[in-house]
Amino acid sequence: MVLVAAAWQRSQHPLDSATDTLQGVLFYYALFFTLDLFATLVAFLLERNEDWSLLIWLVFQRFLYRQLMYYVAIKSTLTAIRGTIVGWGTLERKATVPMGGQTSSQYRRLP
């Protein structure tokens, strides 16, 4: 019953909680990011031979790569909903791989 009353209150006065919602989202995002960084640091500490220079890329991965993956996931979902067929393209076979250490002049064409 409390949830219904809260939903009714928000539907009647939507701007009353708009700033609280934004602050809440920013707080929880900062909390998530902090916990994510902490878990990453713990993982690096547990792995003794890890390259610590990889931590520089962590921020790029969290902000750029993740957004790119969201775009790809949304685009592929919309394509699947529309029902369009997306293929992998055509592979043209040429049979030009050397067999058993042959040089490039010894290539033979297969029929």
C-alpha positions as CSV (number, residue, x, y, z in Angstrom):
1,M,0.0,0.0,0.0
2,V,2.9,2.3,0.7
3,L,4.3,1.8,-2.8
4,V,1.0,2.7,-4.3
5,A,0.8,5.9,-2.2
6,A,4.3,6.8,-3.1
7,A,3.6,6.2,-6.8
8,W,0.4,8.3,-6.6
9,Q,2.3,11.1,-4.8
10,R,5.0,11.2,-7.5
11,S,2.5,11.1,-10.3
12,Q,0.8,14.2,-8.8
13,H,4.0,16.1,-8.0
14,P,6.7,14.8,-10.3
15,L,9.2,17.7,-9.9
16,D,9.3,17.4,-6.1
17,S,11.6,14.5,-6.3
18,A,13.6,15.3,-9.5
19,T,16.6,16.7,-7.7
20,D,16.6,14.0,-5.1
21,T,16.5,11.4,-7.9
22,L,19.5,12.9,-9.7
23,Q,21.5,13.2,-6.5
24,G,20.6,9.6,-5.7
25,V,21.7,8.3,-9.1
26,L,25.0,10.2,-8.9
27,F,25.6,9.0,-5.4
28,Y,25.0,5.3,-6.3
29,Y,27.0,5.6,-9.5
30,A,30.0,7.0,-7.5
31,L,29.5,4.2,-5.0
32,F,29.5,1.6,-7.8
33,F,32.6,3.1,-9.4
34,T,34.4,3.2,-6.1
35,L,33.6,-0.4,-5.3
36,D,34.6,-1.4,-8.9
37,L,38.0,0.3,-8.5
38,F,38.5,-1.3,-5.1
39,A,37.7,-4.7,-6.5
40,T,40.2,-4.1,-9.3
41,L,42.9,-3.1,-6.9
42,V,42.3,-6.2,-4.8
43,A,42.5,-8.3,-8.0
44,F,45.8,-6.7,-8.9
45,L,47.1,-7.2,-5.4
46,L,46.2,-10.9,-5.5
47,E,47.9,-11.4,-8.9
48,R,51.5,-11.0,-8.1
49,N,52.9,-10.8,-11.6
50,E,50.3,-8.5,-13.1
51,D,51.3,-5.4,-15.1
52,W,50.2,-2.4,-13.0
53,S,50.4,-0.1,-16.0
54,L,47.1,-1.7,-17.1
55,L,45.3,0.3,-14.4
56,I,45.7,3.4,-16.6
57,W,43.3,1.8,-19.2
58,L,40.7,1.1,-16.5
59,V,39.1,4.5,-16.7
60,F,39.0,4.4,-20.5
61,Q,37.4,1.0,-20.3
62,R,34.8,2.1,-17.8
63,F,33.7,5.2,-19.6
64,L,34.4,4.7,-23.3
65,Y,34.4,1.0,-24.1
66,R,31.4,0.3,-21.9
67,Q,29.4,3.0,-23.7
68,L,30.4,1.5,-27.0
69,M,29.2,-1.9,-25.9
70,Y,25.9,-0.4,-24.8
71,Y,25.5,1.1,-28.3
72,V,26.3,-2.3,-29.9
73,A,23.9,-4.2,-27.6
74,I,21.0,-1.7,-28.2
75,K,21.6,-1.6,-32.0
76,S,21.7,-5.5,-32.2
77,T,18.6,-5.8,-30.1
78,L,16.7,-3.3,-32.3
79,T,17.9,-5.2,-35.4
80,A,16.7,-8.5,-33.9
81,I,13.3,-7.0,-33.0
82,R,12.9,-5.6,-36.5
83,G,13.7,-9.0,-37.9
84,T,16.2,-8.0,-40.5
85,I,18.8,-10.6,-41.4
86,V,22.4,-9.6,-40.9
87,G,24.9,-11.9,-42.4
88,W,28.6,-12.2,-41.9
89,G,29.4,-11.4,-45.5
90,T,30.9,-13.8,-48.1
91,L,34.3,-15.4,-47.8
92,E,36.1,-15.7,-51.1
93,R,38.3,-18.8,-51.1
94,K,41.5,-18.6,-53.1
95,A,43.6,-21.6,-51.9
96,T,46.8,-19.7,-51.7
97,V,48.1,-21.0,-48.3
98,P,51.5,-22.8,-48.7
99,M,51.6,-26.5,-47.9
100,G,54.4,-27.8,-45.8
101,G,57.0,-25.1,-46.0
102,Q,56.6,-24.2,-49.6
103,T,57.8,-20.7,-50.7
104,S,55.5,-18.3,-52.5
105,S,56.7,-19.4,-55.9
106,Q,55.8,-23.0,-55.2
107,Y,52.1,-22.2,-54.4
108,R,49.7,-24.4,-56.4
109,R,46.2,-23.6,-57.3
110,L,43.5,-26.1,-56.3
111,P,40.7,-26.8,-58.8
